[in-house]
């Protein structure tokens, strides 16, 4: 059994993975469905936005500085395997979903058309990354994941299929994150206003080195280094979903929740090149959702979006990191996360932005909402 500092126990899965086979030192233990907003979303929570009185979920709403969301639609299922706690990401107009059931691993690819629809998914190869949750992200047109001490870049052909295994760039899996071998982890890209990444901050997770939760912060400039540098500590033992909101080309804020909690934190990011990360401090608690209240955190422009169960909220982020108040958005047609892996460990980030649309991975299908700007 795997023990966290807070007394929770996680099941150990001894199935070998492809990256274990590559590095023997790795694991010592080794039909579109329209979703209209329902009555729950009729009111806003702590509304205090500069354009109060505008019905932001209607297509006729005037342009606004900070975007909101239209109603969600849903793709057909990608298959029978669950995705969570594994991640998803958008690369170009393609959306990739990691899925796994037992020893069967698949990376599914769906392309978004001009009307915001995903016609279907195809299996583009064995992602080799399960069974524990891990995080993945796109950094300036390259997709990466961080898992078990690895810094791994995906390799795709022109049709979007995997070209064999991922490329591992870390100098040593034992030193890439200060000796931590993270799974069920969290990371965010630090970007400028045009969404060009300048750095990546890793917020920690569960470490197989010591078999415990480790909230050690690490960062790397872009291009990604072969080893991330230590950058402090996350204030909660178990970091949860996180997002970066840019407020200037060389400034912004990381917002992150405590896993399985309403506690919410922020840290300033300042400077060009290799930016300085401030200390995480408590900020406004997250609004209550429904179901298991789990779900993604993501940003678009100066808007920060929070999913809790099937409920979705938005808030504007000011230059000083203050939040305008959480405002209800159209609900998802289902709770985003179906926790089936035990012990409530963190799931990988499972969202992406393609053009004027937001995509989030649900339990067996991807949900899409148009951005109202």
C-alpha positions as CSV (number, residue, x, y, z in Angstrom):
1,X,0.0,0.0,0.0
2,X,1.1,3.6,-0.7
3,X,0.8,6.0,2.2
4,X,0.4,9.8,2.0
5,X,1.4,12.2,4.8
6,X,-2.2,12.9,5.5
7,X,-2.9,9.3,6.3
8,X,-4.6,8.4,3.1
9,X,-3.7,5.1,1.4
10,X,-3.4,4.6,-2.3
11,X,-3.5,1.2,-4.0
12,X,-0.2,0.1,-5.5
13,X,-0.4,-1.1,-9.1
14,X,2.5,-3.2,-9.9
15,X,1.8,-3.6,-13.7
16,X,4.9,-2.7,-15.6
17,X,4.7,0.3,-18.0
18,X,6.6,1.0,-21.2
19,X,8.7,3.7,-19.5
20,X,9.6,1.2,-16.8
21,X,10.8,-1.2,-19.5
22,X,12.9,1.6,-21.0
23,X,14.5,2.6,-17.7
24,X,14.9,-0.3,-15.2
25,X,15.4,2.2,-12.4
26,X,12.0,3.9,-12.7
27,X,9.6,1.9,-10.6
28,X,11.3,0.0,-7.9
29,X,7.9,-1.2,-6.8
30,X,6.6,-1.3,-9.4
31,X,-24.2,11.5,-31.0
32,X,-23.9,15.1,-30.1
33,X,-25.8,15.8,-26.9
34,X,-26.8,19.4,-26.4
35,X,-26.5,20.6,-22.8
36,X,-28.6,23.7,-22.1
37,X,-28.0,25.6,-18.9
38,X,-30.4,24.3,-16.2
39,X,-32.2,26.1,-13.4
40,X,-29.2,25.8,-11.1
41,X,-27.3,28.2,-13.3
42,X,-29.9,30.9,-13.4
43,X,-28.1,33.1,-10.8
44,X,-24.6,34.3,-10.3
45,X,-22.5,33.8,-7.2
46,X,-21.1,36.9,-5.7
47,X,-21.6,38.8,-8.9
48,X,-19.6,42.0,-9.1
49,X,-18.4,42.2,-12.7
50,X,-17.9,45.4,-14.6
51,X,-20.6,44.5,-17.1
52,X,-23.2,43.3,-14.5
53,X,-26.6,42.8,-16.0
54,X,-25.4,41.3,-19.3
55,X,-26.6,37.7,-19.9
56,X,-23.2,36.3,-20.7
57,X,-24.5,32.9,-21.8
58,X,-26.5,34.3,-24.7
59,X,-25.0,34.5,-28.2
60,X,-26.4,38.1,-28.5
61,X,-24.3,39.3,-25.5
62,X,-22.0,42.2,-26.5
63,X,-18.2,41.7,-26.5
64,X,-16.6,41.6,-23.1
65,X,-13.0,41.9,-21.9
66,X,-13.0,38.6,-20.0
67,X,-14.7,35.6,-21.8
68,X,-17.6,33.5,-20.6
69,X,-19.0,30.2,-21.9
70,X,-22.0,29.2,-24.1
71,X,-23.9,25.9,-23.6
72,X,-21.9,22.7,-23.8
73,X,-22.3,20.0,-26.5
74,X,-20.8,16.5,-26.3
75,X,-19.0,14.2,-28.7
76,X,-19.8,10.6,-29.2
77,X,-17.8,8.3,-26.8
78,X,-14.2,7.7,-27.8
79,X,-14.6,4.0,-26.7
80,X,-15.2,1.9,-23.6
81,X,-12.1,2.7,-21.6
82,X,-12.1,5.4,-18.9
83,X,-9.8,8.4,-19.3
84,X,-9.5,9.8,-15.8
85,X,-7.2,10.0,-13.9
86,X,-5.1,10.3,-17.1
87,X,-4.8,13.6,-18.9
88,X,-6.0,15.2,-22.2
89,X,-4.6,18.1,-24.2
90,X,-5.2,20.1,-27.4
91,X,-2.5,20.4,-30.0
92,X,-3.5,22.5,-33.1
93,X,-7.1,21.6,-33.9
94,X,-6.6,18.1,-32.5
95,X,-7.7,16.9,-29.0
96,X,-5.9,13.9,-27.5
97,X,-7.5,11.8,-24.8
98,X,-5.4,9.2,-22.8
99,X,-7.5,6.1,-21.9
100,X,-6.7,2.9,-20.1
101,X,-8.6,-0.2,-18.9
102,X,-6.5,-2.9,-17.3
103,X,-3.4,-3.3,-19.4
104,X,-5.0,-1.8,-22.5
105,X,-3.7,1.7,-23.2
106,X,-4.8,4.0,-26.0
107,X,-4.4,7.6,-27.0
108,X,-7.5,8.8,-28.8
109,X,-7.5,11.7,-31.3
110,X,-10.5,13.8,-32.2
111,X,-10.4,16.8,-34.5
112,X,-12.6,19.9,-34.0
113,X,-14.4,21.3,-37.0
114,X,-15.2,24.9,-37.7
115,X,-18.6,24.5,-35.9
116,X,-17.1,23.1,-32.7
117,X,-18.0,19.5,-33.4
118,X,-15.8,16.4,-33.0
119,X,-16.9,13.9,-35.6
120,X,-15.4,10.9,-33.9
121,X,-12.2,9.5,-32.4
122,X,-9.5,7.2,-33.6
123,X,-6.9,5.3,-31.7
124,X,-3.5,6.7,-32.6
125,X,-1.3,4.4,-30.5
126,X,-0.3,3.0,-27.1
127,X,0.6,6.1,-25.0
128,X,2.6,3.9,-22.6
129,X,1.9,6.1,-19.6
130,X,-0.5,4.4,-17.2
131,X,-1.9,3.2,-14.9
132,X,-1.3,6.0,-12.4
133,X,-2.6,9.5,-13.1
134,X,-0.1,12.0,-14.5
135,X,-0.2,15.4,-16.1
136,X,0.4,16.5,-19.7
137,X,0.5,19.8,-21.4
138,X,1.4,21.6,-24.7
139,X,4.3,23.9,-24.6
140,X,4.8,26.0,-27.7
141,X,3.5,23.3,-30.2
142,X,5.1,20.4,-28.4
143,X,3.2,18.0,-26.1
144,X,4.8,16.8,-22.9
145,X,4.1,14.7,-19.9
146,X,5.8,14.5,-16.5
147,X,5.6,11.1,-14.9
148,X,7.6,9.1,-12.4
149,X,10.7,11.4,-12.7
150,X,10.5,11.6,-16.5
151,X,10.3,14.7,-18.7
152,X,8.7,13.2,-21.8
153,X,7.9,14.7,-25.2
154,X,5.3,13.1,-27.5
155,X,6.3,12.4,-31.1
156,X,3.5,12.6,-33.7
157,X,3.5,12.1,-37.5
158,X,1.7,14.4,-39.9
159,X,-1.6,12.7,-39.4
160,X,-1.4,13.1,-35.6
161,X,-0.5,9.4,-34.8
162,X,2.1,8.5,-32.2
163,X,5.5,7.7,-33.7
164,X,6.5,5.0,-31.2
165,X,7.4,5.9,-27.7
166,X,7.8,9.3,-26.1
167,X,11.2,11.0,-26.2
168,X,12.7,11.2,-22.7
169,X,14.9,14.3,-22.2
170,X,15.6,14.2,-18.4
171,X,19.3,13.8,-17.5
172,X,18.3,11.3,-14.7
173,X,14.8,10.3,-13.5
174,X,16.2,10.6,-9.9
175,X,17.2,14.2,-10.3
176,X,14.7,15.7,-12.7
177,X,12.4,16.8,-9.9
178,X,14.7,16.9,-6.9
179,X,14.5,13.2,-6.4
180,X,10.7,13.0,-6.5
181,X,9.1,10.5,-8.9
182,X,5.8,12.2,-9.3
183,X,2.4,10.7,-10.3
184,X,-1.0,12.2,-9.7
185,X,0.7,15.5,-10.2
186,X,0.0,19.1,-11.3
187,X,1.9,21.5,-13.7
188,X,1.1,24.7,-15.5
189,X,2.7,26.7,-18.3
190,X,3.6,30.3,-17.8
191,X,2.7,32.3,-21.0
192,X,2.6,35.8,-22.4
193,X,-0.5,37.4,-23.8
194,X,-0.2,35.6,-27.1
195,X,0.0,32.2,-25.2
196,X,3.7,31.7,-26.0
197,X,5.1,29.7,-23.0
198,X,8.0,31.2,-21.1
199,X,8.3,28.6,-18.3
200,X,6.6,25.6,-16.7
201,X,5.9,25.3,-13.0
202,X,5.4,21.9,-11.4
203,X,3.4,22.0,-8.2
204,X,4.1,18.5,-6.9
205,X,2.0,15.4,-6.4
206,X,2.5,11.8,-5.1
207,X,6.1,10.7,-5.2
208,X,7.1,7.1,-5.6
209,X,10.4,8.1,-3.9
210,X,9.3,7.8,-0.3
211,X,5.8,6.7,-1.3
212,X,4.2,9.9,0.0
213,X,2.5,13.1,-1.2
214,X,5.2,15.8,-1.8
215,X,4.1,19.4,-2.5
216,X,7.6,20.5,-3.6
217,X,7.5,23.2,-6.3
218,X,9.8,23.1,-9.3
219,X,10.2,25.2,-12.4
220,X,12.0,25.2,-15.8
221,X,12.4,27.9,-18.4
222,X,11.3,27.2,-22.0
223,X,12.7,25.3,-23.9
224,X,12.3,22.8,-21.1
225,X,15.5,21.8,-19.2
226,X,16.6,18.3,-18.5
227,X,16.2,19.1,-14.8
228,X,13.7,21.4,-13.1
229,X,14.9,23.8,-10.3
230,X,13.4,23.9,-6.8
231,X,11.0,26.8,-6.3
232,X,9.5,26.5,-2.9
233,X,6.5,24.6,-1.5
234,X,2.8,24.4,-2.2
235,X,0.9,25.3,1.1
236,X,-1.3,22.1,1.1
237,X,0.0,18.6,1.3
238,X,-1.9,17.5,-1.8
239,X,-1.9,20.1,-4.6
240,X,-4.9,20.0,-6.9
241,X,-5.9,21.5,-10.3
242,X,-4.1,24.7,-11.3
243,X,-4.2,27.4,-14.0
244,X,-2.1,30.4,-14.9
245,X,-3.8,33.7,-15.7
246,X,-1.7,36.2,-17.6
247,X,-2.1,39.9,-16.7
248,X,0.9,41.2,-18.8
249,X,3.5,39.8,-21.1
250,X,5.8,39.4,-18.1
251,X,3.3,38.9,-15.3
252,X,0.4,36.9,-14.1
253,X,-0.9,34.6,-11.3
254,X,-1.0,30.9,-10.7
255,X,-4.3,29.7,-9.1
256,X,-4.4,26.3,-7.5
257,X,-6.8,24.4,-5.3
258,X,-6.0,21.9,-2.6
259,X,-6.9,18.4,-3.9
260,X,-10.4,17.3,-2.9
261,X,-11.1,20.7,-1.1
262,X,-12.5,24.2,-1.6
263,X,-9.3,25.8,-0.3
264,X,-7.8,28.0,-3.0
265,X,-4.4,29.6,-3.4
266,X,-2.6,32.1,-5.7
267,X,1.0,33.0,-6.4
268,X,2.3,35.9,-8.4
269,X,4.6,35.3,-11.4
270,X,6.9,38.2,-12.4
271,X,9.7,38.7,-14.9
272,X,10.7,37.7,-18.4
273,X,13.0,34.8,-19.3
274,X,12.9,32.7,-16.2
275,X,10.2,34.4,-14.1
276,X,10.1,34.7,-10.4
277,X,7.5,32.7,-8.5
278,X,6.0,34.3,-5.4
279,X,4.7,32.5,-2.3
280,X,1.4,30.8,-2.6
281,X,-1.2,32.5,-0.3
282,X,-4.9,31.8,0.4
283,X,-7.5,33.5,-1.7
284,X,-11.3,33.4,-2.1
285,X,-12.6,29.8,-1.4
286,X,-14.1,28.0,-4.3
287,X,-17.9,27.9,-4.7
288,X,-19.7,24.6,-4.0
289,X,-20.4,22.4,-6.9
290,X,-22.3,19.1,-7.0
291,X,-21.5,15.4,-7.0
292,X,-17.8,14.7,-6.1
293,X,-17.0,18.4,-6.9
294,X,-13.9,17.4,-8.9
295,X,-13.0,18.9,-12.2
296,X,-10.6,21.0,-14.2
297,X,-9.4,24.6,-13.6
298,X,-8.4,26.6,-16.8
299,X,-8.1,30.1,-18.0
300,X,-8.9,32.1,-21.1
301,X,-7.6,35.6,-21.2
302,X,-8.4,37.3,-17.9
303,X,-11.1,34.7,-17.1
304,X,-10.6,31.8,-14.7
305,X,-12.9,28.9,-15.0
306,X,-13.6,26.2,-12.3
307,X,-15.4,22.9,-12.8
308,X,-16.9,21.3,-9.7
309,X,-18.8,18.1,-10.5
310,X,-21.1,19.2,-13.4
311,X,-21.2,22.9,-12.3
312,X,-19.0,25.5,-14.0
313,X,-18.0,28.9,-12.7
314,X,-16.1,31.9,-14.0
315,X,-14.4,34.8,-12.4
316,X,-12.4,37.8,-13.8
317,X,-8.8,38.1,-12.5
318,X,-7.5,41.6,-11.9
319,X,-3.9,42.6,-12.3
320,X,-3.4,42.4,-8.5
321,X,-4.7,38.8,-8.4
322,X,-8.1,39.8,-7.0
323,X,-11.1,37.8,-8.2
324,X,-14.3,39.6,-9.3
325,X,-16.6,36.9,-7.8
326,X,-17.6,33.4,-9.1
327,X,-20.4,33.5,-11.7
328,X,-22.3,30.4,-12.7
329,X,-21.9,29.2,-16.3
330,X,-23.8,26.6,-18.2
331,X,-23.5,23.2,-16.5
332,X,-21.9,20.2,-18.0
333,X,-24.3,17.3,-18.9
334,X,-22.6,15.1,-16.3
335,X,-20.1,15.4,-13.5
336,X,-16.7,15.7,-15.3
337,X,-14.8,13.2,-13.2
338,X,-15.9,9.7,-12.2
339,X,-13.5,8.7,-9.5
340,X,-12.9,5.0,-10.0
341,X,-9.2,4.7,-9.2
342,X,-9.5,4.9,-5.4
343,X,-8.4,7.2,-2.6
344,X,-9.3,10.5,-4.5
345,X,-5.8,11.1,-5.9
346,X,-5.4,14.0,-8.4
347,X,-6.4,13.4,-12.0
348,X,-4.4,14.9,-14.9
349,X,-5.4,18.2,-16.5
350,X,-8.1,17.3,-19.1
351,X,-8.9,20.4,-21.1
352,X,-7.8,22.4,-24.1
353,X,-8.5,25.5,-26.2
354,X,-9.0,25.2,-29.9
355,X,-9.8,28.4,-31.7
356,X,-12.9,29.9,-30.1
357,X,-13.8,26.7,-28.2
358,X,-13.1,25.1,-24.8
359,X,-12.9,21.3,-24.6
360,X,-13.0,19.2,-21.4
361,X,-12.8,15.5,-21.1
362,X,-15.7,13.9,-19.3
363,X,-16.3,10.3,-18.3
364,X,-16.5,8.7,-21.8
365,X,-16.9,11.7,-24.1
366,X,-15.5,15.2,-24.6
367,X,-17.7,18.3,-23.9
368,X,-17.3,21.5,-26.0
369,X,-18.4,25.1,-25.3
370,X,-18.0,28.2,-27.4
371,X,-16.2,31.1,-25.9
372,X,-18.3,34.3,-25.6
373,X,-15.9,37.2,-25.9
